[in-house]
Amino acid sequence: MKAKAAKQTSVDWAQEARVPPHDVPVEQALLACCILEGGQETVPMCIQARVKPESFYLPAHQTIYQLIFDLYEKGTPCDEVILIERLQSRKQLDAIGGVGAVHEIINRIDTPAHLPHYIKRVRDLELMRRVIRASMASIESAYERQEDVDQFLENVEKDIFAVSEDRLTDDAKPVSISVDKALQLTQFMVENKGELTGISCGFIDLDRMTTGLHADEMIVVAARPSMGKTSLALNFVEAAILPKKGKPVPTLMFSLEMGADQLAMRLLCSRAYVNMQKLKDGFMSKEVASDLKNAAQEIKKSPFWIDESVNITILEMRAKARRLAMKNKLGLIVIDYLQLISGTDNRVQREQQISEISRGVKAMAKELHVPVVVLSQLNRDSERERRQPRLSDLRESGAIEQDADLVLLLAKKREQEEEDDSDPNVLRDLIIAKQRNGPVGTIPLVFKRNLTRFESFSSQQDL
């Protein structure tokens, strides 16, 4: 009990000794802008910047802003007379300091011309106070007995990340900017017939239909187990970090199922066209050794990072990707696979967790301005009904289908009932089931199982 009291006294002393950051004159100036202008233009600017009553430090200012906001919602202009009258009717005038306090606010400025500055200042200080509160709460929790330290750290990061997420949103852009960019893109297409506008997938037919993997997009690669999802993802990675032409694309891969060493071995053998099984059995000629060495040198020089963390949440992924992007300009993110990402709240149903994760993946693509390829499981319906998979087979959530810009379903050939396990080369259908900005269709691929890589069917003359 004494230890607890001492701890409480220490925290109370720290809170009393240091006043949270705030700026009363700036808060008054922001309120004065809304009152002098009437709120019809100033309040929408505040709403866009996410200014809320709690954005103000003084309770009196919170009360006044709430009233201004209520008047705006009802379509009633705000001025000094109306404000005082409504405060009186709500019996709040004395609580905010009386008529004199209202006059002091209005006399703070002559013109609302500097409203953007006041908004930014009020919001910045609010966010700093929220960081302080979150940090103090974390300190309090840290003093208490924590059964699950990993969960505690995750909650701390989640609280801080929530503050970061509440920063100013981007302003609406005039259509002229987007039209100019679209015009530049069409000009590029005309002048560079056949050139990709995104990152190459490594397969001619797929690139032709998608024009590559594009920034801001969420690309889902879904299949039943043992279809080769990870191998296909590594093909995408190889095409990005070791392109046939152009500069390498810095790539981050979150591997929740396979360790980094195991993943590197797969990529190495795939790049060198070496039979992994023979290698495991101890068979390696001088030629194979040379091929592996050359491939290793190529991969080691490439801009590729593997994160093998387990029990990771989408919030942690976004934080890690953001940190890496600050040091190295990321161009592609790959996640293997979605259903292994931990939810941030274990109390909600898994379907809701998957929906939250899916939204987080899409948000990461837009925030970092990169394509995010995420692998996903399909349910058993297609196998049970002996048919090709479709969008509705995406496991656990329809949100994945809604959030994705491109959905690729990997499956056995339609005509193929059973596969010969001894056959090193098997046919796969890569079904473009959804594409926001392009056609859908099916692309045949050859899965070279011994090499753990895919090849375009059109380039395989022996099959």
Secondary structure by P-SEA (a helix, b strand, c coil): caaaaaaaaaaaaaaaaccccccaaaaaaaaaaaaaaccccaaaaaaaacccccccccaaaaaaaaaaaaaaaacccccaaaaaaaaaaaccccccccaaaaaaaaaccccccaaaaaaaaaaaaaaaaaaaaaaaaaaaaaacccccaaaaaaaaaaaaaaaaaaccccccccaaaaaaaaaaaaaaaaaccccccccccccaaaaaacccccccbbbbbbbcccccaaaaaaaaaaaacccccccccbbbbbcccccaaaaaaaaaaaaacccaaaaaaccccaaaaaaaaaaaaaaaacbbbbbbcccccaaaaaaaaaaaaaaccccbbbbccccccccccccccaaaaaaaaaaaaaaaaaaacbbbbbbbbbcccccccccccccccccccccccccccbbbbbbcccccccccccccbbbbbbcccccccbbbbbbbbbbcccccccccccccccc
